[in-house]
Amino acid sequence: MTIGAIDPEQRQVAQRLILAALRRFHREQPLAVDIRLDALVSRVRAAAGRKPPPRHRGSTPLTLEDPELRRVIDDMAADGRLVRTERRIRLPDENPGLDPEMEARVERLLEGLRSAGAEPPRIEGIAARLGIPPNVLAQLRTAGILRSIGPGIDYPADVWSSLTARVQSMRGPMSVARLRDELRTSRRHAEAILAALERSRRGSAPGRTRSRSLTEDRVSDRSADSEQENGTSSEKPHSD
């Protein structure tokens, strides 16, 4: 690549694609603070590959190489159109958070899970009925608002903290059957709780169950993922 001035038209094309890619990223991941530089470049490349209609103002193809794209991003950060923190980029006027309607839906979801105690139903069904898309669930897990301890088993962070403290206070031999009875939950949930606590004790908890406070850590686009169904009361018969 030749190091020198970037063609003004190509600079404009790149700037337009960069801003559009960042706006789309923030729409898709409303809790994310910023995006990795390399991920932003990849998004710009993907957008540049989608051909706009002829005579559309974005119809000029992007011909810049990745190092030149990074120079354009650096220049946009220098003039205040972007904010760069080490190798992460964001729009200056973007504040992570859900819109009021989605925030209310998430609160209803969390309350439904809390009411189920130690035996929450699969989350995806409830979320779908409330109109919460999978990408928001993934963001809630990444932020530590939800703790995913196994396939289809998610707890609100405060419920998981209470369960953890309760289990750790138990004396004597611990078994799945004992935990199931003590917590008034199902065998499937008891097995998942014990397995998650053991992973945590060994320091090998999978990334998607890692808890991070919104006030202690930045919520980034390092999205995680998971799954499924509807809230019930904690007063229910034990199942094996």
N, C-alpha and C positions, 0 to 999 in steps of 0.2 A: 504494500500500500504506500502511495506517495504521501509524505507528510507535507502539508501545506494548507492553503485556504480551501475551505469547503464551498462548493458551488452554492450560491445564494438560494437558487430554486430548490436544490436538494436539501438544504438546511431547513427551508420552510416545510417541505414534505415531511422531513424527519420530525420536526417540532410538532406538526399537526398529529402525526401518528403516535408520538410519545404521550402527548396530552390525552388523546383519545384512549390509549391503552391504560393509562393511569385511572381515568374516570371509570372505565369499564371494570378495572380491578376493584376499585372501591365500591362500586355497585354490587359486584359479586361477593365481596368479602367485607361487609360493613364494619366488622370489629377489628379489621386489620389496620395497623398503624402505617406500615410501609411495605415495600416489596424489594427483593434483592435486585441488584443492578442487572445481573445476568438473566433473571427471570423477566425483567422489564424488556430487555433487548429481545428475548425470545418472543414476547407478546407483540412487540413492534414488527418483528419479522413475519409472524403469523398474520397480522393485520395487513401488512404490505403485500402478502401473497393473495389476498382476496381482491379480485379485480372489481373496481367500481364501474358504474355505467359510463359509456363514452361521453365526453364533454363535461363530466362531473368534475368539480374543482379539485377532487382528490385523485384524478385519473393519471397524474404524472407518476410513473413508477419510481420506487425508491431504489437507488443504485449504490448507496453508501455501504461500505464494509462495516463490520462490527466495531473496530477501533474508532472509526469516524462517528458512528452512532454514539459511542461513549463520550466522544469529545463534545457532541451536540448536547448530550445530557449534562455534562460538566458545565458547559456554557450557560445552560438554562438554570442550573443551580446557582451559578455565580451571579446571574442577573435577577434572582429571586423568584423565577417562575416555578422552580422546583426546590425541594429541601433535600439535601443529601447528608446522611449520617453514616460515615464510613462507606460501606458498600450497599447501603439501603436508601431507597428513594421514595418520596411521597409528594403529594400536592400540598402547598402551604396552607390552604384553607380547609383541608380535610381533617375532621375530628372523628376518630373511630367511635362508633355507637350505632345502635339500631334506631330507626324512626319510631315515633311514639306508638304507632299501631303495632309494629312488630315487637316492640318492647313489652307491650301489654300481652301479646300472645305468648311470648316467652315466659312471662311471669305466671300466666295460667298453666303453662306446661310444668314449670317448676313446682307450683303448688300442688298440681295433680300427682307428681312424683313424690313429693313430701308426704302427702296423705297416704301413700301406699307403704310407707315405712321401709322395712328391710326387703320387701318383695315388690319392687317397682315393675310394672308391665313393660313390654318392649316399647321403646320410645317412638319409633317411626310412625306407627299408626296414630298415636295421639298428635304428633307433630303435623302429620298430613291433614288431620281433621281441623287443626287450629290454623292451618295455612302457613306453617313454618317450613321452609324448604330445606333440603339436606345440607346445602352449603352453610346455612346458619347453624344447624346442629353441629357441623364440623368445627365451626368457629367457637361455639360454646364449649366444646371439648378442649380445643386448643387453649382457650382462655382459662381453663380450669373451673369454669362455672358448672360444667357437667363432668363427672368422673366416670369414664367408661372402663369397667373392670373385667368385662368379658363380652362375648357375642350377645348383643341384644340386652345387656344389663348396664344401665346408666343410673347414677345417683347424683342429685344436687350436691354440690361441694360440702354444704353444711351437714347434710344427712350422712355423707360418707365420713366426715370427721367424727361425728357422734358415734357411728357404728365402729369405727376404728378404735376410739377410746374405750367403748364398751367391751369389745373383744379383748383388747389388751389388758383390761382390768380383771378378766376372768382368771380364776386360779384352777390349777389341776390340768389333767390331760385334755387336749382339745381334739374333737373329732367333728366330722361333718354332721353327724346325727345330733351331737350335743349343741352345736351352733344353730342348727335348724330349729331345735326346740327352744333354745334360749332367746333367739331373735324372732321366733314365730314366723318363720319364712319357709321357703321351699328348699328341697335338697339342692336343686340347681343353683339357687342364689347362695346357699351356704357354701357350696363347693367353690363358686366364683369368688366369694369374699375371702375364704381361706387362701386361695391361690394368689389373689391380688396382694394380700398382706405378706405372704411369703416372698413374692417378687420384690415388694417394697423393702422387706427386711434384708434381702440379698443385694439390694441396690440395682436390680435389673428390671425394674418395671418398664413395660413397653412404652415408647414415646407417646402413644395416643392416650395413656392413662396418667400422664404427667400433669400435675396441678401447677398453674401459674396464676398468681393474683393479678388482676387488671391494674392494681395500683403499684405492684412490686415489679412488674415486668412489662415490656412492651408486647402488645398482641400483634404479631406479624402475620405474614401470609403463609407461615409454615403450617399450612393447614394439615389437620388430621382428618379421620373419617370414622363411620360406624352406623347402628340401626335400631327399631320397631314398636308399639301398640298401647292401649288405653288404661287410665288410672282407676284404682279400686281402693278399698279400705284396708288398713293393716290388720283388721280383725277378720281373719279368714282361716279355714282349716289348713293344716300342714299337708304338703304333697310331696311324694317321693319320686 
